[in-house]
Amino acid sequence: MQIQPDNIDYDQSSKAIEALKRVIDPELFVNIIDLGLVYNIDLSHPDTIEVKMTLSTPHCPLGEAITNGVENVLQDQFPDRKAMVTLVWDPQWSLEMITESGRQQLGID
């Protein structure tokens, strides 16, 4: 996962990551950070926070619930910024993107 810009505000970045950990994939019951679904968090614009992410499948039936969850938790944590989510499919999500914590939660060795 990347966080932009080069002059990163680590407090704001940590705040964004912790907020996104509250968004749980309703099918896998693991947060989107540990699933590796978030590719980029852009905090470089003072009025917006942009998240580039993917879903486990392009036709995920709960994709809208997940992206709405992202917008909601970021809006709560950053009320002075507009939260924007961009779904991307490249790179394609795979099991290798899951963090060690996510693997433990899913029972993957």
C-alpha positions, 0 to 999 in steps of 0.5 A: 500500500502506498500513502502519498505525498512524499512529505507524508504526515504520519499522524494523518496517514495512521489515522486513515489506516486505522479508520479503514481497518474498521471497514470489514469485508462482509463475506470474509469478515476481515478488514480491507487493510488486512485483506490488502484491498487498499492500494493507495491513500492520497492525503496530498490535497487539503480538501480531499482524501482519496483511496485507490482500492480493489475488491476481491472480485470485480463482480463482488455483490457487496462492493458498494457496501464496502466502498460506502463503508470506506467513505463513511469511516473517512468522513467521520475521521476527516470531517473537513475533507471529502472522501473519494474512492476509486476502484481499480482492477490492476493489479488484480487482487490475490491471496498473496496480498493478505497481511499476516494478521489477515491470514491468521484471521482467515486460518491461512497458513 
